[in-house]
């Protein structure tokens, strides 16, 4: 069995376009820009990404242009005919996992000022949503309960540390 898996960390180039299949399944399409540094400067690659099912609903509701995201998915080769009838191919990403990076404040700035939305603050309240699964609240999103209530997400009580080193 062969499997083509891709991992992307980048910024959304546009707001997701959400549509629904006849059976009610959400599909959200967007593009993600991944920028890397080279000797000559910076290069940006663009990837078309499709979120399906619960991920499609989450993407449509929470993702906006400029938002930094972590996406895992499968590579998918699509064939289509252009306006002149010539057969074309495109390599797209069918997302299986989504994690929103940066801060909520960074997302607001991205929409207002065109900033990247990248930040080193806490992650969004969906720690990592997988295709077909309900979103899991992260510890940053549940500050009112548990042993770390009232403290930041990166604060750990030293006496409760069970790490063996």
Phi, psi and omega in degrees: 000138178248151182210127179254106182249142180228145175237127181236138168233115183194192183246143178292132180274342179203161175296144178296141174261116184257133171223168184236141176286166179303331179272008174092006180281131180281139173230123179243126179248138177205183175231148180237132177262127177243118183253135178229152180269137176234176178297328182275353181138223179247144175236139180241129175251143181248138180232132173276130184232138176242128175253128181243156176067227181298323177297324177297319178295315180297314180300316181295327183274322190250338184270139178224160179308134179093344183292134178276133182222157170248126182228134169246147178186184180257143174282139183224126178268120179251139176248138177207165177255131179281186184298331179273000180087008180278133179287129180239161178232146174223144178256112183244167178250124174262101189293136175244345178213144181223134173224126179275127182254169180082194182246164175298322178298320178297325179292320179296319178295324181298319180288328184272318188247356183079015179288168185285337183084359181285141179202165179258011180282188182294154180282165178300165185292350173261101186299325178180107181267137177249155179300131177081003181239152177287150180295143178261126175290138178271172179294333178292330182271353182236058185290346184268003182217165176087178185291343181256019181302134178087352179247166179292165182294335182267005182266123180237137176289125185296328182286342179264010182285121180253018178285131188281016178229000000 
